[in-house]
Amino acid sequence: MGWTELLLIGIVALIVVGPKDLPVLFRNMGQFVGKARGMAREFSRAMEDAADQSGMKDATDALRGLSNPKKFGLDKVKDAADFTKWEPGSSTAKLAEDRAEAAKKIHAASAEKATKRREAEAAAQADKTAQDAAKAAAKATGSGASQADATPDAGAAAPQADTAGDSKA
């Protein structure tokens, strides 16, 4: 309530109650307001005591502490992450160089392994293609139950040796 509302209430009270009983009314109102404030204060204390006993105050303090970085030591983390203080010749720079070198070694090793794997897959595919071609040639030359059809591995092994010799030449 602002001053204008209080002035309006005072004028209405003066007219309704009269000037003789107005001080008594204001005294009674003051006592009533004082009692209401006292009851509110007592209620607030009782609620705080109940919160202390239940451990709620500790949780509230912890949550408030999260917003205070100095309380949780985050100020040191912020200082460590400040790149304006970074010096190129520092131990941090050396560590970064070591990590970069290790990353290059890992990259080179993985590239080498990938190349070997691709070569092995290509060789396996070439062997399979040669075996398939030998089987097809054996089927084309033999029309019945020939020895190549009876033992496909033995029949495929001989032409495979020929194709391997051709690929070397």
C-alpha positions as CSV (number, residue, x, y, z in Angstrom):
1,M,0.0,0.0,0.0
2,G,1.2,3.4,-0.9
3,W,0.9,6.7,1.0
4,T,-2.1,7.8,-1.0
5,E,-4.0,4.7,0.0
6,L,-3.1,5.1,3.7
7,L,-4.1,8.8,3.6
8,L,-7.5,7.8,2.1
9,I,-8.0,5.1,4.7
10,G,-7.1,7.7,7.5
11,I,-9.6,10.2,6.1
12,V,-12.4,7.6,5.9
13,A,-11.6,6.4,9.4
14,L,-11.7,9.9,10.7
15,I,-15.1,10.5,9.2
16,V,-16.6,7.1,10.2
17,V,-15.0,6.6,13.7
18,G,-14.7,10.3,14.6
19,P,-11.7,12.3,15.9
20,K,-12.3,11.2,19.5
21,D,-12.0,7.4,19.0
22,L,-9.4,7.6,16.2
23,P,-6.3,7.2,18.4
24,V,-7.8,4.2,20.1
25,L,-8.5,2.6,16.7
26,F,-5.0,3.3,15.5
27,R,-3.5,1.8,18.8
28,N,-5.7,-1.3,18.4
29,M,-4.7,-1.6,14.7
30,G,-1.0,-1.3,15.7
31,Q,-1.3,-4.0,18.3
32,F,-3.1,-6.3,15.8
33,V,-0.4,-5.7,13.2
34,G,2.3,-6.4,15.8
35,K,0.6,-9.7,16.9
36,A,0.3,-10.7,13.2
37,R,4.0,-10.0,12.6
38,G,4.9,-11.9,15.7
39,M,2.8,-14.9,14.6
40,A,4.4,-14.8,11.1
41,R,7.9,-14.7,12.7
42,E,7.1,-17.6,15.0
43,F,5.7,-19.6,12.1
44,S,8.8,-18.9,10.0
45,R,11.1,-20.0,12.8
46,A,9.1,-23.2,13.3
47,M,9.4,-24.0,9.6
48,E,13.2,-23.3,9.6
49,D,13.6,-25.6,12.7
50,A,11.6,-28.3,10.9
51,A,13.8,-27.9,7.8
52,D,16.9,-28.1,10.0
53,Q,15.7,-31.3,11.6
54,S,14.8,-33.0,8.3
55,G,18.2,-32.1,6.7
56,M,16.5,-29.9,4.1
57,K,18.7,-26.9,5.1
58,D,21.9,-28.9,4.2
59,A,20.4,-29.7,0.7
60,T,19.5,-26.0,0.3
61,D,22.9,-24.9,1.3
62,A,24.5,-27.3,-1.2
63,L,22.3,-26.0,-4.0
64,R,23.2,-22.5,-3.1
65,G,26.8,-23.4,-3.1
66,L,26.6,-24.7,-6.7
67,S,26.0,-21.1,-7.8
68,N,29.1,-20.0,-5.9
69,P,32.1,-21.2,-7.9
70,K,34.7,-20.3,-5.2
71,K,33.0,-22.6,-2.7
72,F,33.4,-25.6,-5.0
73,G,36.9,-24.7,-6.2
74,L,35.8,-23.9,-9.8
75,D,37.8,-20.7,-9.7
76,K,41.0,-22.7,-10.1
77,V,39.5,-24.5,-13.1
78,K,38.6,-21.2,-14.7
79,D,42.1,-20.0,-14.1
80,A,43.6,-23.1,-15.6
81,A,41.3,-22.8,-18.7
82,D,42.3,-19.2,-19.2
83,F,44.2,-19.2,-22.5
84,T,45.3,-15.6,-22.2
85,K,48.0,-16.8,-19.8
86,W,49.2,-19.6,-22.1
87,E,52.9,-19.5,-22.9
88,P,54.2,-21.4,-25.9
89,G,57.3,-22.8,-24.2
90,S,55.5,-24.1,-21.1
91,S,55.0,-27.7,-20.1
92,T,51.5,-27.5,-21.4
93,A,52.9,-26.8,-24.9
94,K,55.3,-29.7,-24.6
95,L,52.5,-32.0,-23.5
96,A,50.4,-30.8,-26.5
97,E,53.3,-31.6,-28.9
98,D,53.7,-35.0,-27.3
99,R,50.1,-35.7,-27.8
100,A,50.2,-34.5,-31.4
101,E,53.2,-36.8,-32.1
102,A,51.4,-39.8,-30.5
103,A,48.3,-39.0,-32.6
104,K,50.5,-39.0,-35.8
105,K,52.0,-42.4,-34.8
106,I,48.6,-43.9,-34.2
107,H,47.3,-42.5,-37.5
108,A,50.3,-43.9,-39.4
109,A,49.9,-47.3,-37.7
110,S,46.2,-47.5,-38.4
111,A,46.8,-46.5,-42.1
112,E,49.4,-49.2,-42.5
113,K,47.1,-51.8,-41.0
114,A,44.3,-50.7,-43.2
115,T,46.5,-51.0,-46.3
116,K,47.6,-54.5,-45.3
117,R,44.0,-55.5,-44.7
118,R,43.0,-54.2,-48.1
119,E,45.9,-56.1,-49.8
120,A,44.9,-59.3,-48.0
121,E,41.3,-58.8,-49.0
122,A,42.3,-58.2,-52.6
123,A,44.5,-61.3,-52.6
124,A,41.7,-63.4,-51.1
125,Q,39.4,-62.1,-53.8
126,A,41.9,-62.9,-56.5
127,D,42.3,-66.4,-55.2
128,K,38.5,-66.9,-55.1
129,T,38.2,-65.5,-58.6
130,A,40.9,-67.9,-59.8
131,Q,39.2,-70.9,-58.1
132,D,35.9,-69.9,-59.7
133,A,37.5,-69.7,-63.1
134,A,39.2,-73.0,-62.7
135,K,35.9,-74.7,-61.7
136,A,34.2,-73.1,-64.7
137,A,37.0,-74.3,-67.0
138,A,36.9,-77.8,-65.5
139,K,33.1,-78.0,-66.1
140,A,33.4,-76.7,-69.6
141,T,36.1,-79.3,-70.6
142,G,34.5,-82.3,-68.8
143,S,30.9,-83.2,-69.9
144,G,30.2,-86.2,-67.7
145,A,31.4,-87.5,-64.4
146,S,35.0,-86.7,-64.8
147,Q,37.7,-86.8,-62.2
148,A,37.6,-83.0,-61.8
149,D,33.8,-83.2,-61.0
150,A,34.4,-86.0,-58.5
151,T,37.0,-84.1,-56.6
152,P,36.5,-80.4,-57.2
153,D,39.3,-79.3,-54.9
154,A,41.9,-81.5,-56.7
155,G,40.6,-80.3,-60.1
156,A,40.6,-76.7,-59.0
157,A,44.1,-76.9,-57.5
158,A,45.8,-77.9,-60.8
159,P,44.4,-75.1,-62.9
160,Q,44.9,-72.7,-60.1
161,A,48.6,-73.4,-60.1
162,D,48.6,-72.6,-63.9
163,T,46.8,-69.3,-63.4
164,A,49.1,-68.4,-60.6
165,G,52.0,-69.1,-62.9
166,D,50.4,-67.0,-65.6
167,S,49.9,-64.1,-63.3
168,K,53.6,-64.1,-62.3
169,A,54.8,-64.0,-65.9
